Amino acid sequence: MKKKQEIISFKADATLKEALTGVHNRSEFIRDAILSALENTCPLCHGTGILSPSQKEHMTKFLASHSLEQCQECQETVFRCRK
């Protein structure tokens, strides 16, 4: 049995509305974009980009034994454990 779907609406400015005009299935596109954003959210700050003072303290302790480095394969910034 299919789960009942709910309608969720949001406001969009003119620029976003225009950008979505040519999208064939806007609902599916928006659902996929939201799910992708949620799956790729920072587990520490939960996507805010800001750490609380306690989180900052934990991160400082973590970085005492780890470093941020650029991956040679994908060029992304990654944590490396200092051995």
Gaussian input, Z-matrix of N, CA and C with variables (Angstrom, degrees):
# hf/3-21g

backbone

0 1
 N
 C     1     B1
 C     2     B2     1     A1
 N     3     B3     2     A2     1     D1
 C     4     B4     3     A3     2     D2
 C     5     B5     4     A4     3     D3
 N     6     B6     5     A5     4     D4
 C     7     B7     6     A6     5     D5
 C     8     B8     7     A7     6     D6
 N     9     B9     8     A8     7     D7
 C    10    B10     9     A9     8     D8
 C    11    B11    10    A10     9     D9
 N    12    B12    11    A11    10    D10
 C    13    B13    12    A12    11    D11
 C    14    B14    13    A13    12    D12
 N    15    B15    14    A14    13    D13
 C    16    B16    15    A15    14    D14
 C    17    B17    16    A16    15    D15
 N    18    B18    17    A17    16    D16
 C    19    B19    18    A18    17    D17
 C    20    B20    19    A19    18    D18
 N    21    B21    20    A20    19    D19
 C    22    B22    21    A21    20    D20
 C    23    B23    22    A22    21    D21
 N    24    B24    23    A23    22    D22
 C    25    B25    24    A24    23    D23
 C    26    B26    25    A25    24    D24
 N    27    B27    26    A26    25    D25
 C    28    B28    27    A27    26    D26
 C    29    B29    28    A28    27    D27
 N    30    B30    29    A29    28    D28
 C    31    B31    30    A30    29    D29
 C    32    B32    31    A31    30    D30
 N    33    B33    32    A32    31    D31
 C    34    B34    33    A33    32    D32
 C    35    B35    34    A34    33    D33
 N    36    B36    35    A35    34    D34
 C    37    B37    36    A36    35    D35
 C    38    B38    37    A37    36    D36
 N    39    B39    38    A38    37    D37
 C    40    B40    39    A39    38    D38
 C    41    B41    40    A40    39    D39
 N    42    B42    41    A41    40    D40
 C    43    B43    42    A42    41    D41
 C    44    B44    43    A43    42    D42
 N    45    B45    44    A44    43    D43
 C    46    B46    45    A45    44    D44
 C    47    B47    46    A46    45    D45
 N    48    B48    47    A47    46    D46
 C    49    B49    48    A48    47    D47
 C    50    B50    49    A49    48    D48
 N    51    B51    50    A50    49    D49
 C    52    B52    51    A51    50    D50
 C    53    B53    52    A52    51    D51
 N    54    B54    53    A53    52    D52
 C    55    B55    54    A54    53    D53
 C    56    B56    55    A55    54    D54
 N    57    B57    56    A56    55    D55
 C    58    B58    57    A57    56    D56
 C    59    B59    58    A58    57    D57
 N    60    B60    59    A59    58    D58
 C    61    B61    60    A60    59    D59
 C    62    B62    61    A61    60    D60
 N    63    B63    62    A62    61    D61
 C    64    B64    63    A63    62    D62
 C    65    B65    64    A64    63    D63
 N    66    B66    65    A65    64    D64
 C    67    B67    66    A66    65    D65
 C    68    B68    67    A67    66    D66
 N    69    B69    68    A68    67    D67
 C    70    B70    69    A69    68    D68
 C    71    B71    70    A70    69    D69
 N    72    B72    71    A71    70    D70
 C    73    B73    72    A72    71    D71
 C    74    B74    73    A73    72    D72
 N    75    B75    74    A74    73    D73
 C    76    B76    75    A75    74    D74
 C    77    B77    76    A76    75    D75
 N    78    B78    77    A77    76    D76
 C    79    B79    78    A78    77    D77
 C    80    B80    79    A79    78    D78
 N    81    B81    80    A80    79    D79
 C    82    B82    81    A81    80    D80
 C    83    B83    82    A82    81    D81
 N    84    B84    83    A83    82    D82
 C    85    B85    84    A84    83    D83
 C    86    B86    85    A85    84    D84
 N    87    B87    86    A86    85    D85
 C    88    B88    87    A87    86    D86
 C    89    B89    88    A88    87    D87
 N    90    B90    89    A89    88    D88
 C    91    B91    90    A90    89    D89
 C    92    B92    91    A91    90    D90
 N    93    B93    92    A92    91    D91
 C    94    B94    93    A93    92    D92
 C    95    B95    94    A94    93    D93
 N    96    B96    95    A95    94    D94
 C    97    B97    96    A96    95    D95
 C    98    B98    97    A97    96    D96
 N    99    B99    98    A98    97    D97
 C   100   B100    99    A99    98    D98
 C   101   B101   100   A100    99    D99
 N   102   B102   101   A101   100   D100
 C   103   B103   102   A102   101   D101
 C   104   B104   103   A103   102   D102
 N   105   B105   104   A104   103   D103
 C   106   B106   105   A105   104   D104
 C   107   B107   106   A106   105   D105
 N   108   B108   107   A107   106   D106
 C   109   B109   108   A108   107   D107
 C   110   B110   109   A109   108   D108
 N   111   B111   110   A110   109   D109
 C   112   B112   111   A111   110   D110
 C   113   B113   112   A112   111   D111
 N   114   B114   113   A113   112   D112
 C   115   B115   114   A114   113   D113
 C   116   B116   115   A115   114   D114
 N   117   B117   116   A116   115   D115
 C   118   B118   117   A117   116   D116
 C   119   B119   118   A118   117   D117
 N   120   B120   119   A119   118   D118
 C   121   B121   120   A120   119   D119
 C   122   B122   121   A121   120   D120
 N   123   B123   122   A122   121   D121
 C   124   B124   123   A123   122   D122
 C   125   B125   124   A124   123   D123
 N   126   B126   125   A125   124   D124
 C   127   B127   126   A126   125   D125
 C   128   B128   127   A127   126   D126
 N   129   B129   128   A128   127   D127
 C   130   B130   129   A129   128   D128
 C   131   B131   130   A130   129   D129
 N   132   B132   131   A131   130   D130
 C   133   B133   132   A132   131   D131
 C   134   B134   133   A133   132   D132
 N   135   B135   134   A134   133   D133
 C   136   B136   135   A135   134   D134
 C   137   B137   136   A136   135   D135
 N   138   B138   137   A137   136   D136
 C   139   B139   138   A138   137   D137
 C   140   B140   139   A139   138   D138
 N   141   B141   140   A140   139   D139
 C   142   B142   141   A141   140   D140
 C   143   B143   142   A142   141   D141
 N   144   B144   143   A143   142   D142
 C   145   B145   144   A144   143   D143
 C   146   B146   145   A145   144   D144
 N   147   B147   146   A146   145   D145
 C   148   B148   147   A147   146   D146
 C   149   B149   148   A148   147   D147
 N   150   B150   149   A149   148   D148
 C   151   B151   150   A150   149   D149
 C   152   B152   151   A151   150   D150
 N   153   B153   152   A152   151   D151
 C   154   B154   153   A153   152   D152
 C   155   B155   154   A154   153   D153
 N   156   B156   155   A155   154   D154
 C   157   B157   156   A156   155   D155
 C   158   B158   157   A157   156   D156
 N   159   B159   158   A158   157   D157
 C   160   B160   159   A159   158   D158
 C   161   B161   160   A160   159   D159
 N   162   B162   161   A161   160   D160
 C   163   B163   162   A162   161   D161
 C   164   B164   163   A163   162   D162
 N   165   B165   164   A164   163   D163
 C   166   B166   165   A165   164   D164
 C   167   B167   166   A166   165   D165
 N   168   B168   167   A167   166   D166
 C   169   B169   168   A168   167   D167
 C   170   B170   169   A169   168   D168
 N   171   B171   170   A170   169   D169
 C   172   B172   171   A171   170   D170
 C   173   B173   172   A172   171   D171
 N   174   B174   173   A173   172   D172
 C   175   B175   174   A174   173   D173
 C   176   B176   175   A175   174   D174
 N   177   B177   176   A176   175   D175
 C   178   B178   177   A177   176   D176
 C   179   B179   178   A178   177   D177
 N   180   B180   179   A179   178   D178
 C   181   B181   180   A180   179   D179
 C   182   B182   181   A181   180   D180
 N   183   B183   182   A182   181   D181
 C   184   B184   183   A183   182   D182
 C   185   B185   184   A184   183   D183
 N   186   B186   185   A185   184   D184
 C   187   B187   186   A186   185   D185
 C   188   B188   187   A187   186   D186
 N   189   B189   188   A188   187   D187
 C   190   B190   189   A189   188   D188
 C   191   B191   190   A190   189   D189
 N   192   B192   191   A191   190   D190
 C   193   B193   192   A192   191   D191
 C   194   B194   193   A193   192   D192
 N   195   B195   194   A194   193   D193
 C   196   B196   195   A195   194   D194
 C   197   B197   196   A196   195   D195
 N   198   B198   197   A197   196   D196
 C   199   B199   198   A198   197   D197
 C   200   B200   199   A199   198   D198
 N   201   B201   200   A200   199   D199
 C   202   B202   201   A201   200   D200
 C   203   B203   202   A202   201   D201
 N   204   B204   203   A203   202   D202
 C   205   B205   204   A204   203   D203
 C   206   B206   205   A205   204   D204
 N   207   B207   206   A206   205   D205
 C   208   B208   207   A207   206   D206
 C   209   B209   208   A208   207   D207
 N   210   B210   209   A209   208   D208
 C   211   B211   210   A210   209   D209
 C   212   B212   211   A211   210   D210
 N   213   B213   212   A212   211   D211
 C   214   B214   213   A213   212   D212
 C   215   B215   214   A214   213   D213
 N   216   B216   215   A215   214   D214
 C   217   B217   216   A216   215   D215
 C   218   B218   217   A217   216   D216
 N   219   B219   218   A218   217   D217
 C   220   B220   219   A219   218   D218
 C   221   B221   220   A220   219   D219
 N   222   B222   221   A221   220   D220
 C   223   B223   222   A222   221   D221
 C   224   B224   223   A223   222   D222
 N   225   B225   224   A224   223   D223
 C   226   B226   225   A225   224   D224
 C   227   B227   226   A226   225   D225
 N   228   B228   227   A227   226   D226
 C   229   B229   228   A228   227   D227
 C   230   B230   229   A229   228   D228
 N   231   B231   230   A230   229   D229
 C   232   B232   231   A231   230   D230
 C   233   B233   232   A232   231   D231
 N   234   B234   233   A233   232   D232
 C   235   B235   234   A234   233   D233
 C   236   B236   235   A235   234   D234
 N   237   B237   236   A236   235   D235
 C   238   B238   237   A237   236   D236
 C   239   B239   238   A238   237   D237
 N   240   B240   239   A239   238   D238
 C   241   B241   240   A240   239   D239
 C   242   B242   241   A241   240   D240
 N   243   B243   242   A242   241   D241
 C   244   B244   243   A243   242   D242
 C   245   B245   244   A244   243   D243
 N   246   B246   245   A245   244   D244
 C   247   B247   246   A246   245   D245
 C   248   B248   247   A247   246   D246

   B1=1.4278
   B2=1.5277
   B3=1.3186
   B4=1.4604
   B5=1.5170
   B6=1.3382
   B7=1.4611
   B8=1.5239
   B9=1.3164
   B10=1.4526
   B11=1.5269
   B12=1.3092
   B13=1.4582
   B14=1.5149
   B15=1.3260
   B16=1.4541
   B17=1.5182
   B18=1.3017
   B19=1.4574
   B20=1.5186
   B21=1.3105
   B22=1.4607
   B23=1.5190
   B24=1.3016
   B25=1.4591
   B26=1.5219
   B27=1.3156
   B28=1.4593
   B29=1.5178
   B30=1.3092
   B31=1.4558
   B32=1.5266
   B33=1.3186
   B34=1.4620
   B35=1.5191
   B36=1.3308
   B37=1.4649
   B38=1.5249
   B39=1.3119
   B40=1.4621
   B41=1.5255
   B42=1.3243
   B43=1.4674
   B44=1.5249
   B45=1.3399
   B46=1.4594
   B47=1.5202
   B48=1.3028
   B49=1.4704
   B50=1.5228
   B51=1.3239
   B52=1.4669
   B53=1.5259
   B54=1.3338
   B55=1.4639
   B56=1.5239
   B57=1.3232
   B58=1.4663
   B59=1.5269
   B60=1.3220
   B61=1.4602
   B62=1.5186
   B63=1.3205
   B64=1.4596
   B65=1.5126
   B66=1.3177
   B67=1.4621
   B68=1.5232
   B69=1.3330
   B70=1.4700
   B71=1.5212
   B72=1.3267
   B73=1.4670
   B74=1.5237
   B75=1.3132
   B76=1.4697
   B77=1.5218
   B78=1.3055
   B79=1.4639
   B80=1.5204
   B81=1.3065
   B82=1.4654
   B83=1.5253
   B84=1.3208
   B85=1.4638
   B86=1.5231
   B87=1.3310
   B88=1.4662
   B89=1.5270
   B90=1.3368
   B91=1.4743
   B92=1.5168
   B93=1.3412
   B94=1.4675
   B95=1.5242
   B96=1.3260
   B97=1.4679
   B98=1.5242
   B99=1.3229
   B100=1.4639
   B101=1.5247
   B102=1.3309
   B103=1.4649
   B104=1.5248
   B105=1.3195
   B106=1.4594
   B107=1.5211
   B108=1.3220
   B109=1.4649
   B110=1.5253
   B111=1.3130
   B112=1.4609
   B113=1.5224
   B114=1.3192
   B115=1.4624
   B116=1.5273
   B117=1.3187
   B118=1.4531
   B119=1.5259
   B120=1.3081
   B121=1.4548
   B122=1.5225
   B123=1.3029
   B124=1.4674
   B125=1.5220
   B126=1.3240
   B127=1.4664
   B128=1.5275
   B129=1.3176
   B130=1.4614
   B131=1.5257
   B132=1.3173
   B133=1.4704
   B134=1.5237
   B135=1.3317
   B136=1.4703
   B137=1.5309
   B138=1.3279
   B139=1.4548
   B140=1.5083
   B141=1.3278
   B142=1.4616
   B143=1.5208
   B144=1.3404
   B145=1.4612
   B146=1.5203
   B147=1.3230
   B148=1.4652
   B149=1.5184
   B150=1.3346
   B151=1.4565
   B152=1.5176
   B153=1.3242
   B154=1.4607
   B155=1.5328
   B156=1.3107
   B157=1.4662
   B158=1.5382
   B159=1.3198
   B160=1.4739
   B161=1.5266
   B162=1.3313
   B163=1.4704
   B164=1.5219
   B165=1.3146
   B166=1.4679
   B167=1.5261
   B168=1.3265
   B169=1.4597
   B170=1.5326
   B171=1.3305
   B172=1.4684
   B173=1.5355
   B174=1.3294
   B175=1.4594
   B176=1.5238
   B177=1.3117
   B178=1.4603
   B179=1.5258
   B180=1.3268
   B181=1.4737
   B182=1.5288
   B183=1.3098
   B184=1.4692
   B185=1.5272
   B186=1.3223
   B187=1.4633
   B188=1.5254
   B189=1.3321
   B190=1.4606
   B191=1.5327
   B192=1.3275
   B193=1.4611
   B194=1.5273
   B195=1.3211
   B196=1.4667
   B197=1.5269
   B198=1.2939
   B199=1.4639
   B200=1.5189
   B201=1.3160
   B202=1.4585
   B203=1.5194
   B204=1.3090
   B205=1.4639
   B206=1.5163
   B207=1.3041
   B208=1.4562
   B209=1.5238
   B210=1.3216
   B211=1.4605
   B212=1.5229
   B213=1.3126
   B214=1.4594
   B215=1.5322
   B216=1.3354
   B217=1.4636
   B218=1.5283
   B219=1.3479
   B220=1.4646
   B221=1.5323
   B222=1.3277
   B223=1.4686
   B224=1.5274
   B225=1.3259
   B226=1.4632
   B227=1.5243
   B228=1.3207
   B229=1.4556
   B230=1.5152
   B231=1.3403
   B232=1.4736
   B233=1.5242
   B234=1.3202
   B235=1.4688
   B236=1.5234
   B237=1.3206
   B238=1.4675
   B239=1.5210
   B240=1.3059
   B241=1.4603
   B242=1.5303
   B243=1.3102
   B244=1.4672
   B245=1.5305
   B246=1.3074
   B247=1.4865
   B248=1.4878
   A1=109.03
   A2=116.40
   A3=121.85
   A4=110.87
   A5=114.51
   A6=118.87
   A7=108.97
   A8=115.54
   A9=120.72
   A10=108.73
   A11=116.45
   A12=121.08
   A13=109.89
   A14=114.84
   A15=120.84
   A16=109.07
   A17=115.69
   A18=121.08
   A19=107.92
   A20=115.33
   A21=122.08
   A22=106.38
   A23=116.54
   A24=119.79
   A25=109.61
   A26=116.02
   A27=121.54
   A28=109.15
   A29=114.94
   A30=120.50
   A31=108.82
   A32=116.04
   A33=122.00
   A34=108.59
   A35=115.61
   A36=118.17
   A37=109.10
   A38=116.60
   A39=121.67
   A40=112.15
   A41=117.13
   A42=120.75
   A43=111.27
   A44=116.93
   A45=120.38
   A46=110.57
   A47=117.06
   A48=120.74
   A49=110.34
   A50=116.73
   A51=121.66
   A52=111.01
   A53=116.20
   A54=120.29
   A55=111.80
   A56=117.03
   A57=120.87
   A58=113.48
   A59=117.13
   A60=121.12
   A61=112.76
   A62=118.91
   A63=121.47
   A64=114.73
   A65=118.41
   A66=121.87
   A67=108.98
   A68=115.80
   A69=121.42
   A70=112.20
   A71=117.73
   A72=121.18
   A73=107.39
   A74=116.13
   A75=121.20
   A76=112.20
   A77=118.51
   A78=120.90
   A79=111.07
   A80=116.87
   A81=121.01
   A82=110.55
   A83=116.91
   A84=121.73
   A85=110.90
   A86=116.86
   A87=121.50
   A88=110.56
   A89=117.85
   A90=120.93
   A91=110.56
   A92=116.92
   A93=121.07
   A94=111.67
   A95=117.17
   A96=121.21
   A97=110.64
   A98=117.17
   A99=120.87
   A100=110.58
   A101=117.45
   A102=120.28
   A103=111.42
   A104=117.53
   A105=121.05
   A106=110.97
   A107=116.67
   A108=120.53
   A109=110.59
   A110=117.57
   A111=120.77
   A112=111.81
   A113=117.45
   A114=121.24
   A115=111.65
   A116=117.97
   A117=121.99
   A118=112.85
   A119=116.37
   A120=121.17
   A121=109.48
   A122=116.21
   A123=121.77
   A124=109.79
   A125=117.45
   A126=119.48
   A127=112.90
   A128=117.29
   A129=120.03
   A130=111.73
   A131=117.23
   A132=119.65
   A133=112.51
   A134=117.22
   A135=123.13
   A136=111.95
   A137=115.61
   A138=120.15
   A139=115.94
   A140=117.98
   A141=119.18
   A142=112.24
   A143=116.53
   A144=120.49
   A145=112.81
   A146=116.32
   A147=121.33
   A148=109.01
   A149=116.22
   A150=121.30
   A151=109.92
   A152=115.87
   A153=120.10
   A154=107.44
   A155=118.29
   A156=119.50
   A157=112.47
   A158=117.71
   A159=120.56
   A160=111.30
   A161=116.47
   A162=119.91
   A163=110.19
   A164=117.17
   A165=121.59
   A166=110.33
   A167=116.65
   A168=121.22
   A169=110.77
   A170=116.46
   A171=120.47
   A172=110.26
   A173=117.00
   A174=120.06
   A175=110.89
   A176=117.15
   A177=120.86
   A178=110.22
   A179=117.13
   A180=121.04
   A181=110.71
   A182=116.33
   A183=121.45
   A184=110.17
   A185=116.82
   A186=120.83
   A187=113.23
   A188=116.92
   A189=119.56
   A190=110.74
   A191=116.97
   A192=120.39
   A193=112.42
   A194=116.27
   A195=121.78
   A196=108.63
   A197=115.66
   A198=119.61
   A199=109.63
   A200=115.22
   A201=121.44
   A202=107.01
   A203=116.00
   A204=121.37
   A205=109.92
   A206=115.63
   A207=120.69
   A208=108.95
   A209=116.26
   A210=121.65
   A211=108.60
   A212=116.08
   A213=120.56
   A214=112.73
   A215=116.56
   A216=119.94
   A217=113.04
   A218=116.46
   A219=119.22
   A220=113.46
   A221=116.50
   A222=123.39
   A223=114.10
   A224=117.75
   A225=120.91
   A226=109.91
   A227=116.76
   A228=121.61
   A229=108.31
   A230=115.57
   A231=121.44
   A232=109.74
   A233=115.97
   A234=121.34
   A235=108.70
   A236=115.91
   A237=121.53
   A238=107.54
   A239=115.55
   A240=121.05
   A241=108.13
   A242=116.43
   A243=121.07
   A244=106.94
   A245=116.59
   A246=120.29
   A247=110.82
   D1=133.80
   D2=-179.72
   D3=-72.97
   D4=143.40
   D5=174.70
   D6=-72.88
   D7=146.67
   D8=177.52
   D9=-69.49
   D10=130.85
   D11=178.60
   D12=-89.93
   D13=148.64
   D14=176.59
   D15=-113.23
   D16=151.66
   D17=175.91
   D18=-95.16
   D19=126.83
   D20=175.49
   D21=-120.66
   D22=127.56
   D23=-179.63
   D24=-115.34
   D25=159.12
   D26=176.94
   D27=-149.41
   D28=159.08
   D29=178.95
   D30=-85.97
   D31=143.89
   D32=178.20
   D33=-132.35
   D34=136.38
   D35=177.26
   D36=-75.01
   D37=174.40
   D38=-175.38
   D39=-60.97
   D40=-36.70
   D41=-179.24
   D42=-64.53
   D43=-46.01
   D44=178.69
   D45=-66.34
   D46=-42.78
   D47=178.68
   D48=-57.78
   D49=-44.49
   D50=179.11
   D51=-64.24
   D52=-41.80
   D53=-179.48
   D54=-63.39
   D55=-32.59
   D56=-179.34
   D57=-84.64
   D58=-8.20
   D59=-175.90
   D60=-56.64
   D61=-42.67
   D62=-176.06
   D63=-86.91
   D64=-1.29
   D65=-178.63
   D66=-76.15
   D67=125.41
   D68=-174.61
   D69=-60.55
   D70=-55.25
   D71=-178.74
   D72=-118.64
   D73=86.48
   D74=-174.82
   D75=-59.94
   D76=-41.33
   D77=-179.17
   D78=-59.63
   D79=-48.20
   D80=179.42
   D81=-64.11
   D82=-42.26
   D83=178.92
   D84=-59.98
   D85=-46.76
   D86=-179.07
   D87=-66.48
   D88=-42.72
   D89=177.16
   D90=-58.50
   D91=-47.98
   D92=-179.61
   D93=-62.58
   D94=-40.34
   D95=179.97
   D96=-65.10
   D97=-42.30
   D98=179.65
   D99=-66.15
   D100=-46.03
   D101=178.74
   D102=-61.51
   D103=-40.73
   D104=177.76
   D105=-63.04
   D106=-43.64
   D107=178.97
   D108=-62.92
   D109=-41.05
   D110=179.89
   D111=-67.92
   D112=-36.03
   D113=179.58
   D114=-71.73
   D115=-23.11
   D116=-176.46
   D117=-109.35
   D118=21.65
   D119=179.67
   D120=-81.61
   D121=140.30
   D122=177.54
   D123=-58.10
   D124=126.87
   D125=-178.56
   D126=-71.50
   D127=-15.89
   D128=-178.71
   D129=-88.28
   D130=-51.59
   D131=-177.46
   D132=-96.84
   D133=-5.49
   D134=-179.86
   D135=58.61
   D136=34.02
   D137=174.61
   D138=87.61
   D139=0.65
   D140=-179.54
   D141=-79.24
   D142=-26.11
   D143=-176.20
   D144=80.65
   D145=6.05
   D146=-178.00
   D147=-129.91
   D148=133.39
   D149=176.03
   D150=-97.74
   D151=142.11
   D152=173.18
   D153=-71.00
   D154=164.20
   D155=177.31
   D156=-55.22
   D157=-39.49
   D158=178.64
   D159=-66.52
   D160=-42.67
   D161=177.93
   D162=-63.08
   D163=-40.72
   D164=178.79
   D165=-61.33
   D166=-41.48
   D167=178.36
   D168=-62.49
   D169=-45.62
   D170=178.27
   D171=-63.19
   D172=-41.09
   D173=-179.88
   D174=-64.83
   D175=-39.45
   D176=178.10
   D177=-61.35
   D178=-43.48
   D179=177.40
   D180=-64.15
   D181=-41.83
   D182=179.58
   D183=-61.84
   D184=-42.94
   D185=-177.56
   D186=-71.71
   D187=-11.75
   D188=174.93
   D189=-66.49
   D190=-26.24
   D191=179.69
   D192=-118.77
   D193=7.27
   D194=178.67
   D195=-138.04
   D196=161.02
   D197=176.60
   D198=-133.62
   D199=160.34
   D200=172.84
   D201=-98.27
   D202=124.28
   D203=-177.74
   D204=-136.24
   D205=162.61
   D206=176.50
   D207=-89.86
   D208=127.00
   D209=177.21
   D210=-67.36
   D211=131.61
   D212=-179.19
   D213=-72.65
   D214=-21.34
   D215=-179.17
   D216=-86.06
   D217=-47.98
   D218=-173.95
   D219=-110.26
   D220=-6.72
   D221=178.67
   D222=69.63
   D223=9.65
   D224=177.98
   D225=-84.77
   D226=157.02
   D227=175.67
   D228=-79.76
   D229=131.05
   D230=-176.78
   D231=-136.61
   D232=160.06
   D233=172.56
   D234=-84.19
   D235=139.86
   D236=174.11
   D237=-127.20
   D238=135.13
   D239=176.82
   D240=-79.22
   D241=129.63
   D242=176.45
   D243=-84.03
   D244=123.78
   D245=-178.54
   D246=-102.49

